[in-house]
Amino acid sequence: MKKMLTDVKAVTRDLKKLTQKAEKLAKEIEKASKAAVKQKVKPKTAKKSVANKPAAKKATAKKPAAKPAKKKTATDTVLTAITRSKKGQTTATLAKKTGYRDNNIRAILSRLKKQGKIKTGDKKGVYVKA
């Protein structure tokens, strides 16, 4: 019971400190936002006449944005390692080549086998491209 009381006191003390820090941060954020608003305010200028306006720009056809290159997944990495080998690969050699853990390699191999992309080779534990 005594230990529980000391723990509760410690937690309340920590909560008070956190509350104080949060209030301090809130004040700093408020000051920063006020400063940002002051910087954005521009003085009003006299309106220009219609004759001084520049001609409207022609709308140019926008090119579609280039798609970012897809990251190579772990499954793709393992599959390429298997397809590059003529005799096939074992889980141990795949782990060395790819840097993945053995259990991850087994899960990937199982997935690829279900998809029909690889099959077991002539020897036990060797996987080749289907």
Residue pairs with C-beta under 8 A, 6 or more apart in sequence:
74 98
74 100
74 104
74 108
75 108
75 111
75 112
77 98
77 100
78 94
78 98
78 100
78 105
78 108
78 109
78 112
79 112
79 117
79 118
79 129
81 89
81 94
81 97
81 98
82 88
82 89
82 94
82 112
82 118
82 127
82 128
82 129
83 129
85 128
87 121
87 126
87 128
88 121
88 123
88 126
88 127
88 128
89 97
89 126
89 127
89 128
90 125
90 126
90 127
91 102
91 105
91 106
91 109
91 125
92 102
94 100
94 105
94 109
94 127
95 101
95 102
95 105
98 105
100 108
109 118
109 127
112 118
112 127
113 119
113 120
113 127
116 130
117 129
117 130
118 127
118 128
118 129
118 130
119 127
119 128
119 129
119 130
120 126
120 127
120 128
121 127
121 128
